């Protein structure tokens, strides 16, 4: 009889321990599901951000190409401007020289 009581006590003790372990298991599974949902949500957000990153990098490269093209055009226009300004100064000097000669010739003409 005593053996029966000991076995019965062991059985109840083991059942309590089993119930505690089962509760821990269910609690951990519940936590695992929450963490797994968070993981999937974060992975989804990560993929969206990565796609945005690639879109922005593509746009950046296009803008950078446009910038370099415009800078090249600007340098060409600047060179053209300087060339034209140089030609303008030459023409202006010729004009002033010719006007000076014209005045001399005019004075000579009037003195005749």
LUMROKOL-573831 format. One record per residue: residue number from 1; z, y, x of N, C-alpha, C in turn. Coordinates in pm, whole numbers, plus 50000, padded with zeros to 5 digits. Layout:
! LUMROKOL-573831
+-----+-------+-------+-------+-------+-------+-------+-------+-------+-------+
|   i |  n.zz |  n.yy |  n.xx | ca.zz | ca.yy | ca.xx |  c.zz |  c.yy |  c.xx |
+-----+-------+-------+-------+-------+-------+-------+-------+-------+-------+
| NUM |     Z |     Y |     X |     Z |     Y |     X |     Z |     Y |     X |
...
+-----+-------+-------+-------+-------+-------+-------+-------+-------+-------+
//
This chain:
! LUMROKOL-573831
+-----+-------+-------+-------+-------+-------+-------+-------+-------+-------+
|   i |  n.zz |  n.yy |  n.xx | ca.zz | ca.yy | ca.xx |  c.zz |  c.yy |  c.xx |
+-----+-------+-------+-------+-------+-------+-------+-------+-------+-------+
|   1 | 50000 | 49881 | 50082 | 50000 | 50000 | 50000 | 50000 | 50125 | 50086 |
|   2 | 50073 | 50118 | 50188 | 50080 | 50230 | 50277 | 49944 | 50255 | 50344 |
|   3 | 49879 | 50148 | 50374 | 49748 | 50159 | 50432 | 49652 | 50226 | 50335 |
|   4 | 49662 | 50193 | 50212 | 49580 | 50252 | 50108 | 49602 | 50403 | 50103 |
|   5 | 49730 | 50446 | 50107 | 49762 | 50589 | 50104 | 49705 | 50661 | 50226 |
|   6 | 49713 | 50598 | 50338 | 49658 | 50659 | 50460 | 49506 | 50673 | 50451 |
|   7 | 49443 | 50567 | 50403 | 49298 | 50571 | 50388 | 49259 | 50676 | 50284 |
|   8 | 49336 | 50682 | 50175 | 49309 | 50781 | 50071 | 49325 | 50923 | 50127 |
|   9 | 49430 | 50946 | 50204 | 49450 | 51077 | 50265 | 49334 | 51112 | 50360 |
|  10 | 49294 | 51013 | 50439 | 49180 | 51034 | 50528 | 49055 | 51068 | 50448 |
|  11 | 49035 | 50995 | 50340 | 48920 | 51021 | 50254 | 48922 | 51165 | 50202 |
|  12 | 49036 | 51209 | 50150 | 49047 | 51346 | 50097 | 49030 | 51450 | 50208 |
|  13 | 49086 | 51424 | 50321 | 49071 | 51515 | 50433 | 48924 | 51525 | 50473 |
|  14 | 48859 | 51410 | 50482 | 48718 | 51409 | 50517 | 48632 | 51479 | 50410 |
|  15 | 48668 | 51461 | 50285 | 48595 | 51527 | 50176 | 48613 | 51679 | 50186 |
|  16 | 48733 | 51725 | 50217 | 48755 | 51869 | 50235 | 48671 | 51922 | 50351 |
|  17 | 48674 | 51850 | 50462 | 48595 | 51892 | 50578 | 48446 | 51891 | 50545 |
|  18 | 48404 | 51786 | 50474 | 48263 | 51779 | 50435 | 48227 | 51898 | 50346 |
|  19 | 48313 | 51932 | 50249 | 48286 | 52046 | 50161 | 48281 | 52177 | 50239 |
|  20 | 48369 | 52192 | 50337 | 48366 | 52312 | 50420 | 48235 | 52320 | 50499 |
|  21 | 48196 | 52206 | 50558 | 48072 | 52202 | 50634 | 47953 | 52230 | 50542 |
|  22 | 47955 | 52173 | 50421 | 47847 | 52196 | 50326 | 47839 | 52342 | 50285 |
|  23 | 47955 | 52405 | 50263 | 47957 | 52548 | 50231 | 47902 | 52630 | 50348 |
|  24 | 47943 | 52594 | 50468 | 47889 | 52663 | 50588 | 47739 | 52646 | 50597 |
|  25 | 47693 | 52524 | 50570 | 47549 | 52497 | 50573 | 47476 | 52585 | 50473 |
|  26 | 47524 | 52592 | 50349 | 47459 | 52673 | 50247 | 47463 | 52822 | 50281 |
|  27 | 47575 | 52866 | 50335 | 47587 | 53006 | 50377 | 47486 | 53037 | 50487 |
|  28 | 47477 | 52948 | 50586 | 47383 | 52968 | 50696 | 47238 | 52962 | 50648 |
|  29 | 47209 | 52873 | 50555 | 47073 | 52865 | 50501 | 47038 | 52994 | 50426 |
|  30 | 47133 | 53045 | 50354 | 47111 | 53171 | 50283 | 47085 | 53284 | 50383 |
|  31 | 47165 | 53291 | 50489 | 47145 | 53391 | 50593 | 47010 | 53371 | 50663 |
|  32 | 46976 | 53247 | 50686 | 46848 | 53217 | 50750 | 46733 | 53269 | 50664 |
|  33 | 46739 | 53248 | 50534 | 46631 | 53295 | 50445 | 46620 | 53448 | 50448 |
|  34 | 46734 | 53515 | 50452 | 46731 | 53662 | 50461 | 46666 | 53705 | 50593 |
|  35 | 46707 | 53640 | 50702 | 46653 | 53674 | 50833 | 46503 | 53642 | 50837 |
|  36 | 46463 | 53530 | 50780 | 46322 | 53493 | 50778 | 46239 | 53593 | 50698 |
|  37 | 46294 | 53639 | 50586 | 46224 | 53742 | 50508 | 46210 | 53870 | 50589 |
|  38 | 46318 | 53909 | 50658 | 46313 | 54028 | 50744 | 46207 | 54010 | 50854 |
|  39 | 46204 | 53892 | 50912 | 46107 | 53862 | 51017 | 45965 | 53880 | 50964 |
|  40 | 45936 | 53822 | 50849 | 45801 | 53832 | 50793 | 45767 | 53976 | 50755 |
|  41 | 45864 | 54047 | 50703 | 45841 | 54188 | 50669 | 45810 | 54268 | 50795 |
|  42 | 45889 | 54246 | 50900 | 45867 | 54318 | 51025 | 45735 | 54280 | 51091 |
|  43 | 45697 | 54154 | 51083 | 45569 | 54113 | 51139 | 45454 | 54179 | 51063 |
|  44 | 45468 | 54189 | 50934 | 45366 | 54255 | 50853 | 45356 | 54403 | 50893 |
|  45 | 45471 | 54469 | 50907 | 45472 | 54609 | 50950 | 45413 | 54623 | 51090 |
|  46 | 45447 | 54531 | 51177 | 45395 | 54534 | 51313 | 45242 | 54527 | 51311 |
|  47 | 45186 | 54436 | 51231 | 45040 | 54423 | 51224 | 44976 | 54551 | 51170 |
|  48 | 45040 | 54612 | 51071 | 44988 | 54738 | 51018 | 44989 | 54847 | 51126 |
|  49 | 45100 | 54855 | 51198 | 45111 | 54956 | 51304 | 45010 | 54927 | 51415 |
|  50 | 44992 | 54802 | 51448 | 44896 | 54766 | 51552 | 44754 | 54803 | 51509 |
|  51 | 44722 | 54779 | 51383 | 44590 | 54819 | 51332 | 44574 | 54971 | 51339 |
|  52 | 44678 | 55043 | 51297 | 44674 | 55190 | 51307 | 44655 | 55235 | 51451 |
|  53 | 44724 | 55169 | 51542 | 44712 | 55202 | 51684 | 44567 | 55185 | 51730 |
|  54 | 44505 | 55073 | 51693 | 44367 | 55050 | 51737 | 44272 | 55151 | 51674 |
|  55 | 44295 | 55186 | 51549 | 44212 | 55288 | 51484 | 44227 | 55421 | 51557 |
|  56 | 44351 | 55459 | 51586 | 44375 | 55586 | 51655 | 44317 | 55585 | 51797 |
|  57 | 44327 | 55473 | 51865 | 44270 | 55467 | 52000 | 44118 | 55481 | 51994 |
|  58 | 44058 | 55421 | 51894 | 43913 | 55434 | 51877 | 43876 | 55580 | 51850 |
|  59 | 43952 | 55644 | 51761 | 43927 | 55786 | 51732 | 43950 | 55871 | 51856 |
|  60 | 44053 | 55840 | 51932 | 44081 | 55913 | 52055 | 43962 | 55903 | 52151 |
|  61 | 43906 | 55784 | 52167 | 43793 | 55767 | 52259 | 43673 | 55847 | 52210 |
|  62 | 43652 | 55849 | 52079 | 43540 | 55928 | 52025 | 43562 | 56077 | 52054 |
|  63 | 43684 | 56123 | 52030 | 43714 | 56265 | 52054 | 43701 | 56297 | 52202 |
|  64 | 43747 | 56207 | 52287 | 43736 | 56230 | 52431 | 43589 | 56236 | 52475 |
|  65 | 43507 | 56151 | 52417 | 43364 | 56156 | 52449 | 43304 | 56288 | 52403 |
|  66 | 43342 | 56330 | 52282 | 43294 | 56460 | 52232 | 43339 | 56573 | 52324 |
|  67 | 43464 | 56567 | 52367 | 43516 | 56669 | 52459 | 43432 | 56675 | 52587 |
|  68 | 43406 | 56560 | 52647 | 43329 | 56558 | 52772 | 43186 | 56606 | 52748 |
|  69 | 43128 | 56569 | 52636 | 42992 | 56616 | 52605 | 42992 | 56768 | 52589 |
|  70 | 43090 | 56821 | 52515 | 43098 | 56966 | 52496 | 43126 | 57040 | 52626 |
|  71 | 43210 | 56983 | 52710 | 43237 | 57047 | 52839 | 43110 | 57050 | 52924 |
|  72 | 43033 | 56944 | 52919 | 42907 | 56941 | 52994 | 42812 | 57049 | 52940 |
|  73 | 42802 | 57058 | 52807 | 42717 | 57161 | 52747 | 42767 | 57300 | 52783 |
|  74 | 42899 | 57318 | 52781 | 42957 | 57447 | 52817 | 42919 | 57486 | 52960 |
|  75 | 42927 | 57391 | 53052 | 42891 | 57421 | 53192 | 42742 | 57457 | 53203 |
|  76 | 42659 | 57387 | 53128 | 42516 | 57421 | 53130 | 42494 | 57561 | 53077 |
|  77 | 42559 | 57594 | 52966 | 42544 | 57728 | 52907 | 42598 | 57834 | 53002 |
|  78 | 42709 | 57805 | 53067 | 42767 | 57899 | 53163 | 42669 | 57924 | 53278 |
|  79 | 42609 | 57817 | 53328 | 42510 | 57835 | 53436 | 42392 | 57918 | 53386 |
|  80 | 42344 | 57888 | 53265 | 42234 | 57967 | 53208 | 42274 | 58114 | 53194 |
|  81 | 42395 | 58138 | 53149 | 42446 | 58274 | 53133 | 42445 | 58347 | 53267 |
|  82 | 42497 | 58283 | 53370 | 42502 | 58347 | 53502 | 42362 | 58373 | 53556 |
|  83 | 42272 | 58277 | 53532 | 42133 | 58297 | 53576 | 42072 | 58417 | 53504 |
|  84 | 42092 | 58423 | 53372 | 42036 | 58535 | 53295 | 42100 | 58669 | 53334 |
|  85 | 42229 | 58668 | 53361 | 42295 | 58791 | 53403 | 42240 | 58838 | 53538 |
|  86 | 42215 | 58746 | 53626 | 42158 | 58780 | 53755 | 42018 | 58839 | 53737 |
|  87 | 41938 | 58774 | 53654 | 41803 | 58825 | 53626 | 41811 | 58963 | 53559 |
|  88 | 41906 | 58980 | 53467 | 41923 | 59110 | 53401 | 41953 | 59219 | 53503 |
|  89 | 42044 | 59190 | 53597 | 42077 | 59289 | 53700 | 41956 | 59323 | 53786 |
|  90 | 41878 | 59224 | 53818 | 41756 | 59250 | 53896 | 41660 | 59340 | 53817 |
|  91 | 41641 | 59306 | 53689 | 41551 | 59386 | 53606 | 41605 | 59527 | 53590 |
|  92 | 41734 | 59541 | 53574 | 41794 | 59673 | 53561 | 41776 | 59754 | 53688 |
|  93 | 41792 | 59691 | 53802 | 41769 | 59761 | 53929 | 41622 | 59804 | 53941 |
|  94 | 41533 | 59714 | 53900 | 41390 | 59750 | 53902 | 41364 | 59867 | 53808 |
|  95 | 41424 | 59864 | 53693 | 41407 | 59972 | 53596 | 41454 | 60105 | 53656 |
|  96 | 41574 | 60107 | 53715 | 41626 | 60230 | 53775 | 41539 | 60277 | 53893 |
|  97 | 41491 | 60185 | 53971 | 41401 | 60220 | 54081 | 41273 | 60283 | 54027 |
|  98 | 41217 | 60217 | 53922 | 41094 | 60270 | 53863 | 41116 | 60405 | 53796 |
|  99 | 41228 | 60422 | 53732 | 41260 | 60551 | 53669 | 41273 | 60661 | 53775 |
| 100 | 41335 | 60624 | 53885 | 41348 | 60720 | 53995 | 41211 | 60758 | 54050 |
| 101 | 41125 | 60658 | 54070 | 40989 | 60685 | 54118 | 40912 | 60769 | 54015 |
| 102 | 40930 | 60735 | 53888 | 40864 | 60810 | 53782 | 40904 | 60958 | 53786 |
| 103 | 41032 | 60985 | 53805 | 41078 | 61124 | 53812 | 41018 | 61196 | 53933 |
| 104 | 41008 | 61126 | 54042 | 40946 | 61187 | 54162 | 40800 | 61219 | 54133 |
| 105 | 40728 | 61123 | 54075 | 40587 | 61144 | 54043 | 40573 | 61255 | 53940 |
| 106 | 40657 | 61261 | 53844 | 40652 | 61364 | 53741 | 40675 | 61502 | 53801 |
| 107 | 40771 | 61509 | 53891 | 40795 | 61637 | 53959 | 40673 | 61679 | 54041 |
| 108 | 40616 | 61580 | 54108 | 40494 | 61609 | 54185 | 40382 | 61656 | 54091 |
| 109 | 40370 | 61590 | 53979 | 40266 | 61626 | 53882 | 40286 | 61769 | 53832 |
| 110 | 40409 | 61805 | 53797 | 40438 | 61939 | 53747 | 40424 | 62045 | 53856 |
| 111 | 40443 | 62007 | 53975 | 40429 | 62105 | 54083 | 40282 | 62133 | 54114 |
| 112 | 40193 | 62051 | 54068 | 40051 | 62074 | 54093 | 39999 | 62176 | 54002 |
+-----+-------+-------+-------+-------+-------+-------+-------+-------+-------+
//
